[in-house]
Amino acid sequence: MPGQITYVGDRSQENTEIDVVSYDTENYNRSKNISIDETFKMVKDHPDQVHWITYTGLTDVDQLQKIGQLFSVHPLVLEDIANTKQRPRYDEFSEYIFLTLKMIYASDKFIKEHYALILGENFVISFQENKEDDILDFLHKRIETKKGRIRNSDSDYLFYAITDAIIDNYYNISEAIEQKTEQLEDKILSAPDHASPEEIQVLKRQILSVRKSVAPTKEIINRLHLSKHQLFSSKTKRFLADLYDHILQVNENIGIYREIVWGLMDMYMSSISNKMNEVMKVLTIMSTIFIPLTFIVGVYGMNFQNMPELGYHNAYYYVLGVMFIISVLLIIYFKKKNWF
């Protein structure tokens, strides 16, 4: 039912865990595995600090409902958070902003993770399925070591920094797709017998899967860039414009590789056909050489009594010589024609 929170995903074994990073220009504190009540109290008691709340594990519906009640999050937003199949989405509310993206990891195949963000006045809540947040580890280190602008900025900049880290990682995914495409292309050109249509289809499905997650993000980042919401300062909007340029470039790159992969099947069939043509050419040349030789052997293999050449003492050697000369002349002719 609309507004009913139901976990939709493949990681039902994950337990809910809440970590909070609180900071301002001078202070930094990181609290691990705390309760929702403690989290809410921390945000309310320290309004002058920025709080990054990392909510891991989406299977506990009661916990999601509770955090939604405390932070006044709409039930439909909570429903989208729990639905890991939800496509990238962006919504603005009077008190907060909601964004969902796909965090993608490159390995033998591309692993997608549902990632949701809620931006409030002095907090950012990030929702994810598990602890595979190596993409964002450097952000935690930057906050802790006071590097960059994060410690000197408000929650909107933290929201931008998290989104930027996820989208910048798409460049790594784009490079991984490029590498796989080039390797398969070289394999098809150099040794088509060792390639297979299945490899092309697998890569094609992987690129389509990535594109389904990345393509909608372009429109979302554009809306984010054009947003006039009160939570975004003018300084942060400049960075959001740069973020839009990044997602445009990633989208174009993935689109290019998609077109290349669609042409790999034609390239594979052409390579196989060319190799077959080479084999047929060799067989044709061999057949052409042996046709006149077979004719000569056939003529003198007939058992007629009145064949004058049968009485010659060296007729056998003469015939062999003629056959050899014919073979050499044909080979020279084919060489001049560059047929082999």
Backbone hydrogen bonds, N-H to C=O, Kabsch-Sander energy under -0.5 kcal/mol:
donor,donor_aa,acceptor,acceptor_aa,energy
4,Q,1,M,-2.2
5,I,3,G,-0.5
6,T,4,Q,-0.6
8,V,82,A,-2.4
9,G,7,Y,-0.5
14,E,11,R,-1.4
17,E,56,T,-2.4
19,D,54,T,-2.2
20,V,31,S,-3.0
21,V,52,W,-2.3
22,S,20,V,-0.6
22,S,29,N,-3.1
23,Y,50,V,-2.2
24,D,27,N,-2.2
29,N,22,S,-2.6
31,S,20,V,-3.2
34,I,18,I,-2.4
39,T,35,S,-1.9
40,F,36,I,-2.7
41,K,37,D,-2.4
42,M,38,E,-2.1
43,V,39,T,-2.0
44,K,40,F,-2.3
45,D,41,K,-2.8
46,H,42,M,-1.1
49,Q,46,H,-1.5
50,V,23,Y,-2.9
51,H,122,N,-1.7
52,W,21,V,-3.2
52,W,50,V,-0.5
53,I,51,H,-0.8
53,I,124,V,-2.9
54,T,19,D,-3.3
54,T,52,W,-0.7
55,Y,53,I,-0.7
55,Y,126,S,-3.4
56,T,17,E,-2.9
56,T,54,T,-0.7
57,G,128,Q,-2.3
61,V,59,T,-1.2
64,L,60,D,-1.6
65,Q,61,V,-2.5
66,K,62,D,-2.2
67,I,63,Q,-2.4
68,G,64,L,-2.0
69,Q,65,Q,-2.1
70,L,66,K,-2.4
71,F,67,I,-2.0
72,S,69,Q,-0.6
73,V,68,G,-2.9
77,V,74,H,-0.7
78,L,74,H,-1.9
79,E,75,P,-2.2
80,D,76,L,-1.8
81,I,77,V,-2.0
82,A,78,L,-2.1
83,N,79,E,-1.1
84,T,8,V,-2.2
84,T,82,A,-1.0
86,Q,83,N,-1.7
89,R,100,T,-1.0
91,D,98,F,-2.7
93,F,96,Y,-2.5
97,I,119,L,-1.7
98,F,91,D,-3.0
99,L,117,L,-2.5
100,T,89,R,-2.7
101,L,115,Y,-3.3
103,M,101,L,-0.5
103,M,113,E,-3.1
104,I,102,K,-0.6
105,Y,111,I,-3.0
107,S,105,Y,-0.5
107,S,109,K,-1.1
111,I,105,Y,-2.5
111,I,109,K,-0.6
112,K,110,F,-0.5
113,E,103,M,-2.8
115,Y,101,L,-2.3
116,A,127,F,-2.3
117,L,99,L,-3.4
118,I,125,I,-2.2
119,L,97,I,-2.6
120,G,118,I,-0.6
120,G,123,F,-3.2
124,V,51,H,-2.6
125,I,118,I,-2.5
126,S,53,I,-3.1
126,S,124,V,-0.6
127,F,116,A,-2.8
128,Q,55,Y,-2.1
129,E,114,H,-0.6
133,D,131,K,-2.9
136,L,133,D,-1.6
137,D,133,D,-0.5
137,D,134,D,-0.6
139,L,136,L,-0.7
140,H,136,L,-1.4
141,K,137,D,-1.8
142,R,138,F,-2.2
143,I,139,L,-2.4
144,E,140,H,-2.5
145,T,141,K,-2.7
146,K,142,R,-0.6
146,K,143,I,-0.5
147,K,142,R,-2.3
152,N,149,R,-0.9
153,S,150,I,-1.7
155,S,121,E,-0.5
157,Y,154,D,-0.8
158,L,154,D,-1.2
159,F,155,S,-2.4
160,Y,156,D,-2.1
161,A,157,Y,-2.9
162,I,158,L,-2.4
163,T,159,F,-2.1
164,D,160,Y,-3.1
165,A,161,A,-2.1
166,I,162,I,-1.9
167,I,163,T,-2.3
168,D,164,D,-3.0
169,N,165,A,-1.5
170,Y,166,I,-0.6
170,Y,167,I,-1.0
171,Y,168,D,-1.4
172,N,168,D,-0.7
173,I,169,N,-1.7
174,S,170,Y,-2.8
175,E,171,Y,-2.5
176,A,172,N,-2.2
177,I,173,I,-2.4
178,E,174,S,-2.3
179,Q,175,E,-2.5
180,K,176,A,-2.4
181,T,177,I,-2.6
182,E,178,E,-2.7
183,Q,179,Q,-2.4
184,L,180,K,-2.2
185,E,181,T,-2.4
186,D,182,E,-2.7
187,K,183,Q,-2.2
188,I,184,L,-2.2
189,L,185,E,-2.1
190,S,186,D,-2.7
191,A,187,K,-2.2
194,H,191,A,-1.6
195,A,191,A,-0.5
195,A,192,P,-0.8
199,E,196,S,-0.6
200,I,196,S,-1.2
201,Q,197,P,-2.3
202,V,198,E,-2.5
203,L,199,E,-2.2
204,K,200,I,-2.4
205,R,201,Q,-2.5
206,Q,202,V,-2.2
207,I,203,L,-2.4
208,L,204,K,-2.2
209,S,205,R,-2.2
210,V,206,Q,-2.3
211,R,207,I,-2.7
212,K,208,L,-2.0
213,S,209,S,-0.9
213,S,210,V,-0.7
214,V,210,V,-2.3
215,A,211,R,-2.7
217,T,214,V,-0.7
218,K,214,V,-0.7
218,K,215,A,-1.1
219,E,215,A,-0.6
220,I,216,P,-1.6
221,I,217,T,-2.9
222,N,218,K,-1.8
223,R,219,E,-2.1
224,L,220,I,-2.4
225,H,221,I,-2.5
226,L,222,N,-2.0
227,S,223,R,-0.6
227,S,224,L,-0.6
232,F,229,H,-1.5
233,S,231,L,-0.6
237,K,233,S,-1.7
238,R,234,S,-1.0
239,F,235,K,-0.9
240,L,236,T,-2.0
241,A,237,K,-1.6
242,D,238,R,-1.3
243,L,239,F,-2.0
244,Y,240,L,-1.7
245,D,241,A,-1.4
246,H,242,D,-1.7
247,I,243,L,-2.1
248,L,244,Y,-1.9
249,Q,245,D,-2.0
250,V,246,H,-2.4
251,N,247,I,-2.3
252,E,248,L,-2.3
253,N,249,Q,-2.4
254,I,250,V,-2.6
255,G,251,N,-2.2
256,I,252,E,-2.2
257,Y,253,N,-2.3
258,R,254,I,-2.1
259,E,255,G,-1.9
260,I,256,I,-2.1
261,V,257,Y,-2.6
262,W,258,R,-2.1
263,G,259,E,-1.2
264,L,260,I,-0.7
264,L,261,V,-0.9
265,M,261,V,-0.7
267,M,263,G,-2.1
268,Y,264,L,-2.9
269,M,265,M,-2.5
270,S,266,D,-2.4
271,S,267,M,-2.6
272,I,268,Y,-2.5
273,S,269,M,-2.4
274,N,270,S,-2.8
275,K,271,S,-2.4
276,M,272,I,-2.3
277,N,273,S,-2.3
278,E,274,N,-2.2
279,V,275,K,-2.1
280,M,276,M,-2.5
281,K,277,N,-2.3
282,V,278,E,-2.1
283,L,279,V,-2.3
284,T,280,M,-2.4
285,I,281,K,-2.5
286,M,282,V,-2.4
287,S,283,L,-2.4
288,T,284,T,-2.6
289,I,285,I,-2.1
290,F,286,M,-2.0
291,I,287,S,-1.6
293,L,289,I,-0.7
294,T,290,F,-2.8
295,F,291,I,-2.1
296,I,292,P,-2.3
297,V,293,L,-2.5
298,G,294,T,-2.5
299,V,295,F,-2.4
300,Y,296,I,-2.3
302,M,299,V,-1.3
304,F,302,M,-0.8
307,M,305,Q,-1.2
310,L,307,M,-1.7
311,G,308,P,-1.5
312,Y,309,E,-1.2
315,A,312,Y,-0.7
318,Y,314,N,-2.0
319,V,315,A,-2.4
320,L,316,Y,-2.0
321,G,317,Y,-2.3
322,V,318,Y,-2.6
323,M,319,V,-2.6
324,F,320,L,-2.3
325,I,321,G,-2.6
326,I,322,V,-2.4
327,S,323,M,-2.1
328,V,324,F,-2.4
329,L,325,I,-2.6
330,L,326,I,-2.3
331,I,327,S,-2.2
332,I,328,V,-2.4
333,Y,329,L,-2.2
334,F,330,L,-2.5
335,K,331,I,-2.1
336,K,332,I,-2.1
337,K,333,Y,-1.5
338,N,335,K,-1.4
339,W,334,F,-2.4
